[in-house]
Amino acid sequence: QVQLVESGGGLVQAGGSLRLSCAASGRTFSSYAMGWFRQAPGKEREFVAAISVSNSGTRYADSVKGRFTISRDNAKNTVYLQMNSLKPEDTAVYYCAARPGFIATIQSEVAYWGQGTQVTVSS
């Protein structure tokens, strides 16, 4: 069982930056690929970014490539999402996600979810 707790959301102006954090419980964090999804009002939850178990690989949605960076610190059981050059269309609830062994890019692949943190980008 893995419990995920996100933090770092908030209100920011367009062009600004935020860093989201996701703290995981348990001693097996390093065996989980981690990721971020987001859900805007009235829309489906969508993949944002993911990082492999060994920190050797990352994947990004086309909409955030070059602006967002995912990273993890296995010693701290934490995954981060650095978001730069934020746009109003990035406004959403951001969810941390975990999958044993392999990166998840669709909801059905995710084993554990966090409760979500709101990110609002004003124009």
Buried (B, 14 or more C-beta within 10 A) or exposed (E): EBEBBBBBBEEBEEEBEBEBBBBBEBEEBEBBBBBBBBBBEEEEBBBBBBBBBEEEEBBBBEBBEEBBBBBBEBEEBBBBBBBBEBBEEBBBBBBBBBBEEEBBBEBEBBBBBBEBBEBBBEE
